Amino acid sequence: MGRTDHAMPADLAVIGLGHLGLPLAQAAVAAGVETVGYDPRPRGPGSGHPEPAAGVTAADVRRMLSAGFRTVDDPAELGRVRTAVVCSPTPPGPDGTPDLTALTGAARVLASRLRPHTTVILESAVPPGTTDGVLRPLLEDGSGLRAGRDFHLAHSPSRTDPGTRDRGYATTPKVIGGLTPACTESAAAFYGRLTDKVVRARGLREAETVKVLETNFRHVNIALVNEMAVLCHDLGIDLWDVIRCAETKPFGFQAFRPGPGVGGHGTPLDPGPAPGRGLRMVGLAADINTRMPRYVIQRCATLLNEHGKSARGARVLLLGVTYKPDLADLQGSPAAEVACRLRDMGAQVSYHDPHVPDWRVREVPVPRADSLYEAAARADLTVLLQNHRTYDLQGLAVKAQLLLDTRGATPVGAAHRL
């Protein structure tokens, strides 16, 4: 396929600048790839710049812009790149399956501008069959071009670990599956500029299913330790000590830790033909993990009770309301359900989080504690939901009247652990 490089103002268009697109754009800019970002979502008034996301800070965005990264509002710019990567969000819809609205919208915009010889790659988490069954027809119908003949089409599951410095884009192997072998090679050539290792899947559906397996692996293993946490508490066994010992086994074990629920953007996915006939393990894991916020509430009520207090009217301070430590991302965080249920029981809920200046639950603002130690001393119960690096748990355990640690992060004996 011939290329007319001189006519192209950018090498790469990243469509969707959220938790998938922004880290990709950052990696591309760092690798010297001429990159534009297109995000159909409305942004802050007059900013035009992408919101920080997925561990890419406002300072990182400024550095990207000064290195030549541009955000564009005109879809015409999408027709002048060599590679277009679709990173639209696919959040769970009302029925739990991924909502492809943003993805189909992006596909239509791209289709109207698609030129021959472009490589189109989908990174969004989707049910197997989506790249070929949804994206491909939209691109072909809107452009009059044929995938595999006039343009390359591939899928590469996103693998970001936001906020983890030692697992950057370059050191994380990238899986690629194309519609044809030539599609796979074209996508591999592109990602080869950004990462040290490219892994070729057999095809589109295999590449899509890699994400399904990786996400479900996380959810199933967290469900297992969450179930163990409930059992061990009942039996008076220190599960955190059990995990510490178990993870010294050099084979056949990977440590996962319990918590108040599973947050994050990767929702467990059962692509089976019908509910109940697909992945039973995944449905069970989802049930267990979605019950964890309720279990945390039960433990809160019991602790208050044991100390002669009722949940009604109790002052409860929630520490860390994001889904991941040291990040501002609230996506899927169990903290919202914990706050809701505490409020429903009549508790006075406040929160502290260095990364979240303003927090609303069911549209109602939750009061933010200014001074952490004063708030913990005043509260009847303090609940650690996310262990940010800035928290001095030893100091907190001394100040707090009652401390429930859902992350097993406090020194032994300093608090009640999940």
C-alpha positions in Angstrom: 0.0 0.0 0.0 1.5 3.3 -1.0 1.6 6.1 1.5 1.5 9.9 0.8 3.3 11.0 3.9 3.8 14.5 2.8 0.1 15.2 2.7 -0.5 14.0 6.3 -0.3 16.5 9.1 -0.5 13.8 11.7 0.5 10.1 11.9 -2.2 9.1 14.4 -5.7 10.1 15.5 -6.8 9.0 18.9 -10.6 9.0 19.1 -11.9 9.3 22.6 -9.6 10.9 25.2 -10.7 9.2 28.4 -9.1 6.4 30.4 -8.0 4.5 27.3 -7.2 7.2 24.8 -5.2 9.6 26.9 -2.5 7.1 28.0 -2.2 6.0 24.3 -1.9 9.5 23.1 0.8 10.2 25.8 2.8 7.1 24.8 2.5 8.1 21.1 3.7 11.6 21.7 6.6 10.3 23.9 7.6 8.0 21.0 7.7 11.0 18.6 4.5 10.0 16.8 2.7 13.1 15.4 -0.7 12.8 17.2 -4.1 14.5 17.2 -6.8 13.7 19.7 -10.5 13.9 18.8 -13.1 13.6 21.6 -16.8 14.0 20.7 -17.7 14.4 24.4 -18.4 18.0 25.4 -15.5 19.4 27.5 -15.2 22.2 29.9 -16.1 25.7 28.6 -13.2 27.2 26.6 -10.7 24.6 27.6 -10.5 22.5 24.5 -7.9 20.5 26.3 -8.5 16.9 27.5 -9.4 16.4 31.1 -6.7 14.5 33.0 -7.6 10.8 33.2 -6.1 7.4 34.1 -3.0 8.6 35.8 -2.3 11.2 33.1 -2.1 14.4 35.1 -2.8 18.0 34.1 0.9 18.5 34.0 1.3 15.5 31.7 -1.3 16.9 29.4 0.6 20.3 29.3 3.8 18.5 28.4 2.0 16.6 25.6 0.6 19.8 24.2 4.1 21.5 24.3 5.5 18.4 22.5 3.1 19.0 19.6 0.0 17.0 20.6 -3.2 18.7 19.3 -6.8 18.2 20.1 -9.2 18.7 17.2 -12.9 19.4 16.9 -13.1 19.1 13.1 -13.7 15.5 12.0 -12.0 16.4 8.7 -8.7 16.0 10.5 -9.5 12.3 10.9 -9.2 11.7 7.2 -5.6 12.8 7.1 -3.9 10.3 9.3 -2.2 7.0 8.7 -3.6 5.3 11.8 -6.9 5.9 13.7 -7.4 4.3 17.1 -10.9 4.2 18.5 -10.8 4.4 22.3 -14.5 5.3 23.0 -15.8 4.4 26.5 -18.1 1.3 26.6 -19.7 1.6 30.1 -22.1 -1.1 31.3 -25.7 -0.2 30.2 -28.8 -0.8 32.2 -28.8 -4.5 31.4 -25.1 -4.9 32.4 -23.9 -5.4 28.8 -21.5 -2.7 27.4 -23.2 0.4 26.0 -21.8 0.9 22.5 -23.4 4.3 21.8 -20.1 6.3 22.0 -18.4 3.6 19.9 -20.9 3.6 17.1 -21.0 7.5 17.1 -17.2 7.6 16.8 -17.3 4.9 14.0 -19.8 7.0 12.0 -17.7 10.2 12.3 -14.6 8.3 11.3 -16.3 6.5 8.4 -17.4 9.8 6.8 -13.7 10.8 6.6 -12.0 7.4 6.1 -9.3 7.3 3.3 -7.8 4.3 1.6 -4.7 2.8 3.2 -5.7 3.9 6.8 -5.2 1.5 9.6 -8.2 1.5 12.0 -7.7 -0.1 15.4 -10.3 -0.6 18.1 -9.1 -0.5 21.8 -12.4 -0.2 23.6 -13.5 -3.2 25.7 -16.2 -4.9 23.7 -18.0 -8.3 23.5 -16.2 -10.6 21.0 -17.5 -10.1 17.5 -17.9 -6.3 17.9 -15.0 -5.2 15.7 -16.2 -7.3 12.8 -19.9 -7.1 13.5 -20.5 -3.5 14.5 -17.4 -1.4 13.7 -16.6 -2.9 10.3 -20.1 -2.4 8.7 -20.3 1.2 10.0 -16.9 2.0 8.5 -17.6 0.3 5.2 -21.1 1.7 4.8 -20.1 5.2 5.7 -16.9 5.3 3.5 -17.6 3.0 0.6 -14.3 1.3 1.3 -13.8 -2.4 2.2 -11.9 -3.5 5.3 -9.0 -5.8 4.5 -8.9 -4.6 1.0 -9.0 -0.7 1.0 -8.1 -0.1 4.7 -6.7 -2.2 7.6 -8.9 -3.2 10.6 -7.6 -4.6 13.9 -8.4 -4.9 17.5 -5.9 -4.3 20.4 -7.2 -4.7 23.9 -6.2 -1.8 26.2 -3.9 -2.7 29.0 -3.3 0.3 31.1 -2.5 0.2 34.8 -3.2 3.8 35.8 -0.9 5.3 38.4 1.6 2.5 38.3 4.9 4.0 37.4 6.8 0.8 36.8 4.3 -0.6 34.3 4.4 2.0 31.6 3.1 1.7 28.0 6.5 0.7 26.6 7.1 -2.2 28.9 3.6 -3.7 28.6 3.2 -6.2 25.7 0.5 -5.2 23.3 -1.9 -7.9 21.8 -3.1 -7.3 18.2 -5.5 -9.2 16.1 -6.4 -8.1 12.6 -9.2 -8.9 10.1 -6.5 -10.3 7.7 -2.8 -11.1 8.3 -1.9 -7.8 6.5 -4.2 -5.9 8.9 -2.4 -7.6 11.9 1.0 -6.6 10.5 0.0 -3.0 9.9 -1.3 -2.6 13.4 1.8 -4.4 14.8 4.1 -2.0 12.9 2.2 0.9 14.5 2.3 -0.5 18.1 5.9 -1.5 17.6 6.8 2.2 17.7 5.2 2.5 21.2 6.0 -0.8 23.0 8.9 -3.2 23.4 6.8 -6.3 22.6 3.9 -7.0 20.2 1.9 -10.2 20.5 -0.1 -11.4 17.5 -3.5 -13.0 18.2 -5.0 -15.3 15.6 -7.7 -12.8 14.7 -10.1 -10.1 15.8 -12.3 -12.2 18.1 -9.3 -13.8 19.9 -7.9 -10.3 20.5 -11.2 -9.1 21.8 -11.6 -12.2 24.1 -8.1 -11.5 25.7 -9.7 -8.5 27.4 -12.7 -10.6 28.5 -10.4 -13.2 30.1 -8.1 -10.6 31.8 -11.0 -8.7 33.3 -12.8 -11.8 34.4 -9.6 -13.2 35.9 -9.4 -10.1 38.1 -13.0 -10.2 39.2 -13.1 -14.0 39.9 -10.0 -13.8 42.0 -11.1 -10.8 44.0 -14.4 -12.5 44.6 -12.5 -15.5 46.0 -10.6 -13.5 48.5 -13.7 -11.4 49.4 -15.5 -14.6 50.2 -12.5 -15.8 52.2 -12.5 -12.4 54.1 -16.1 -13.0 55.3 -15.4 -16.6 56.3 -12.1 -15.8 58.1 -13.7 -12.9 60.0 -16.3 -15.4 61.3 -13.6 -17.9 62.2 -11.3 -15.4 63.8 -8.6 -16.0 61.3 -6.3 -13.2 60.0 -6.7 -13.5 56.2 -4.2 -10.7 55.6 -1.6 -12.9 57.3 -2.7 -15.9 55.3 -2.2 -14.0 52.0 1.2 -12.7 53.2 2.3 -16.3 53.7 0.6 -17.7 50.6 2.2 -15.2 48.2 5.7 -16.6 49.1 4.8 -19.7 47.0 6.9 -19.2 43.8 4.4 -21.0 41.5 0.6 -21.5 41.0 -0.5 -18.6 43.2 -1.1 -14.9 42.5 -2.0 -12.7 45.4 -5.3 -10.7 45.3 -6.6 -8.8 48.3 -10.1 -8.3 49.6 -11.7 -4.9 49.7 -15.1 -3.1 50.0 -16.0 -3.9 46.4 -14.4 -3.9 42.9 -14.1 -0.5 41.2 -12.5 0.4 37.9 -13.6 0.6 34.2 -13.2 -3.1 33.4 -16.6 -4.7 34.2 -16.9 -8.5 34.3 -18.3 -9.7 31.0 -20.2 -12.8 30.1 -20.4 -13.0 26.3 -22.4 -16.3 26.5 -25.4 -16.8 24.3 -28.0 -16.3 27.0 -27.9 -15.4 30.7 -27.3 -18.5 32.8 -25.8 -20.4 29.8 -22.6 -18.5 29.6 -19.8 -18.1 32.2 -21.3 -19.2 35.5 -18.1 -18.3 37.4 -18.3 -14.7 36.2 -21.9 -14.3 37.3 -21.1 -15.7 40.7 -18.1 -13.4 41.1 -20.1 -10.4 40.2 -22.7 -11.3 42.8 -20.1 -11.8 45.5 -18.3 -8.5 44.7 -21.4 -6.4 44.5 -22.4 -7.7 48.0 -19.2 -6.4 49.6 -20.4 -2.8 50.2 -23.3 -4.3 52.1 -20.9 -6.4 54.1 -18.9 -3.3 55.0 -22.1 -1.6 56.2 -22.9 -4.7 58.3 -19.5 -4.5 59.9 -19.9 -0.8 60.6 -23.2 -1.3 62.3 -21.9 -4.2 64.4 -18.8 -2.2 65.5 -20.9 0.8 66.5 -23.3 -1.5 68.4 -20.4 -3.2 70.3 -19.3 0.3 71.4 -22.8 1.3 72.6 -23.7 3.4 69.6 -26.5 3.3 67.1 -25.8 3.8 63.3 -28.7 6.3 63.4 -27.1 9.7 64.1 -23.5 8.2 64.2 -20.8 10.4 62.7 -19.0 8.2 60.1 -15.9 9.4 58.2 -15.0 7.7 55.0 -11.3 7.8 54.0 -10.4 7.4 50.3 -13.4 7.3 48.0 -11.6 6.6 44.6 -11.4 3.1 43.1 -7.6 3.0 43.0 -5.0 4.4 45.4 -3.4 7.7 44.6 -5.7 8.4 41.6 -8.7 10.7 41.3 -10.8 8.2 39.3 -14.2 7.5 41.0 -15.4 5.0 38.3 -17.2 2.1 39.9 -15.9 2.9 43.3 -17.8 1.1 46.1 -17.5 4.2 48.3 -20.7 5.7 46.7 -22.8 2.7 47.8 -21.3 2.6 51.2 -22.1 6.3 51.7 -25.7 5.8 50.4 -26.4 2.9 52.7 -24.9 4.7 55.7 -27.1 7.7 55.0 -30.1 5.5 54.6 -29.4 4.1 58.1 -29.4 7.7 59.4 -25.7 8.2 59.9 -24.0 11.6 59.3 -21.5 10.8 56.6 -18.4 12.9 55.8 -15.3 12.0 53.7 -11.7 12.8 53.2 -9.7 12.2 50.0 -6.7 14.2 48.9 -7.6 13.6 45.2 -11.3 14.4 45.4 -12.1 18.1 46.3 -15.9 17.6 45.8 -18.0 14.5 46.1 -21.7 13.9 45.4 -23.6 10.7 46.0 -27.1 10.5 44.4 -26.7 14.2 43.5 -26.3 15.1 47.2 -22.9 16.6 48.3 -21.0 14.7 51.0 -19.3 17.1 53.4 -15.5 17.0 53.1 -13.3 16.9 56.2 -10.6 19.6 56.1 -8.4 18.4 58.9 -8.1 14.7 58.7 -7.0 14.0 62.3 -9.6 16.3 63.9 -12.3 14.7 61.8 -11.1 11.2 62.7 -11.1 12.1 66.4 -14.6 13.6 66.2 -16.1 10.7 64.2 -17.7 7.8 66.0 -16.4 5.5 63.3 -13.7 6.0 60.6 -13.7 3.7 57.6 -10.7 3.3 55.4 -12.0 2.5 51.9 -8.9 3.4 49.9 -5.4 3.5 51.2 -3.8 6.6 49.6 -0.1 6.9 50.0 -0.5 10.2 52.0 -2.4 8.5 54.8 -0.4 7.9 58.0 -2.4 4.9 59.2 -0.4 4.5 62.4 -1.3 8.1 63.4 -4.9 7.7 62.2 -5.3 4.6 64.3 -4.3 6.5 67.4 -6.6 9.5 66.7 -9.7 7.6 65.5 -12.3 6.5 68.1 -13.1 3.4 66.0 -11.3 2.5 62.8 -12.5 -0.1 60.2 -9.8 -0.9 57.7 -11.2 -2.5 54.6 -7.8 -2.7 52.9 -5.7 -4.5 55.5 -3.3 -1.7 55.5 -3.1 -0.7 59.1 -0.5 -2.1 61.5 -1.7 -5.4 63.1 -3.9 -4.7 66.1 -4.2 -1.0 65.4 -7.7 -1.3 63.8 -10.6 -3.6 63.0 -9.8 -5.2 59.6 -12.3 -6.3 57.0 
